[in-house]
Amino acid sequence: MEELKIDSLQAEYKVYIDNSFEEFKTYIYECYGRYSKKIFIVTDDRVASFHKNIIDYFRKDLTAKVFTIKNGEESKNYDTISDVYKFLTDNGADRDSLLIAFGGGVVGDLTGFAAATYMRGIGFINIPTTLMSQVDSSIGGKVGYNHNGIKNIIGAFYNPEAVYISTHFLKTLEKQELLDGLGEILKYGLIRNEALLDFIESNYSSILSLEEDSLIYVVKECLSIKAETIAEDYKDIGFRNILNFGHTIGHGIEIDSNYTITHGISVALGMLAALKLSEEKLQLPPQIYSRIENLYIKLGIPIRYKVDNFASFLYAIKHDKKNSDGIRFVLLEDIGLCRIKVVVSEKDILSALQRSICNVK
Ligand SMILES: NC(=O)c1ccc[n+]([C@@H]2O[C@H](COP(=O)([O-])OP(=O)(O)OC[C@H]3O[C@@H](n4cnc5c(N)ncnc54)[C@H](O)[C@@H]3O)[C@@H](O)[C@H]2O)c1
């Protein structure tokens, strides 16, 4: 089992990474179950149907109550949070209770927010089950939900007490969901670590066929980069912005497509547009775009997105909450060298979109 220590302003916690869940069962029982803490689990219907044995373990060994939400981004809203609060109050959750997220980024973000706000904060642990949540969303403290069509506009910073990552769970993912995670993995390579990009170029088929050593390597590399970044700027005032590479246009694509294009793929497409903007604004060598586009083609990540209405697409981008005035982007001067808060005009965005992922009408 691998361990990674996360230091943030508010807390220190550990991420445990393994290719099975067996050892974690004992750990979790020893840390929490043994003390008869009241334990509450939030999962989604897909995860619960694929991993019934784990749900049984929660129910029987941890005597936990389990609440199941409908899977997908559409659930990431206040109604679901309200249902979680009701589940907690109906079952007598108190200040000493523990809330466990068992699922992908949606379950993790929602459950973390519920843990942050229920009785002004109760214990929280995260068991991420998608590649996306294992390489990215399970650490960093950002929890929240979407509101009025704006991604993650309501939220808090709240850390888990521990994160248990088992790559075993990835075996039940669809290829599409693996690609979602790969979008974020490539982001980490681009913003911070060319060796990670090289590794994916040489080992993409072993990652797609879920070879355990490759998976554990990429999970650990990505989380180490994220850990370093949040240790420097937990509240996302400056340096942490680099994690948003590809996200400004990516969030626009998620909203514009009514979430039919998933987060990771949207970010991957957003990165292509951001690479073109980087060429225009920061003289990024054009070979990098070709290198990444080729890698997308090999992996099966789309390289095109159709924008029907540029005005509403731009609206979605502008309402990305990270843009306080003007449209600010994280761009690249080179692989591993980011520039944050680069102000970009609508004309520049249109031109970059036309020269990268779409034919704008
Ligand atoms: N908090 C952060 O720092 C952060 C960072 C990145 C992304 N996010 C958020 O994460 C979300 C995306 O995460 P995601 O891609 O995990 O989405 P998700 O949680 O919607 O999961 C994707 C799909 O996979 C299914 N699934 C989950 N685990 C499975 C498993 N082991 N086997 C089979 N199916 C499984 C889910 O039921 C769902 O249908 C977005 O809401 C995004 O905003 C948050």
The ligand as an ORCA input file, in Angstrom:
! r2SCAN-3c Opt
* xyz 0 1
  N     -13.399     18.958     -5.924
  C     -12.497     18.999     -6.874
  O     -11.364     19.446     -6.664
  C     -12.844     18.462     -8.230
  C     -11.826     18.263     -9.185
  C     -12.176     17.681    -10.409
  C     -13.495     17.355    -10.669
  N     -14.452     17.608     -9.725
  C     -15.848     17.265     -9.975
  O     -15.932     15.844    -10.125
  C     -17.071     15.548    -10.952
  C     -16.644     14.555    -12.005
  O     -16.181     13.398    -11.361
  P     -16.398     11.954    -11.994
  O     -15.882     11.967    -13.364
  O     -15.892     10.984    -11.009
  O     -17.984     11.895    -12.151
  P     -19.157     11.042    -11.476
  O     -19.052     11.058    -10.014
  O     -20.404     11.566    -12.088
  O     -18.867      9.561    -12.001
  C     -18.997      9.262    -13.378
  C     -19.881      8.027    -13.576
  O     -19.162      6.886    -13.139
  C     -19.987      6.082    -12.284
  N     -19.075      5.378    -11.394
  C     -18.368      5.857    -10.339
  N     -17.548      4.912     -9.880
  C     -17.748      3.814    -10.608
  C     -17.172      2.509    -10.617
  N     -16.178      2.170     -9.792
  N     -17.636      1.614    -11.525
  C     -18.611      1.950    -12.413
  N     -19.169      3.158    -12.481
  C     -18.734      4.087    -11.580
  C     -20.890      7.079    -11.610
  O     -22.061      6.422    -11.141
  C     -21.183      8.032    -12.762
  O     -22.208      7.509    -13.580
  C     -17.542     16.856    -11.536
  O     -18.697     17.271    -10.844
  C     -16.395     17.816    -11.270
  O     -16.823     19.145    -11.124
  C     -14.148     18.145     -8.519
*
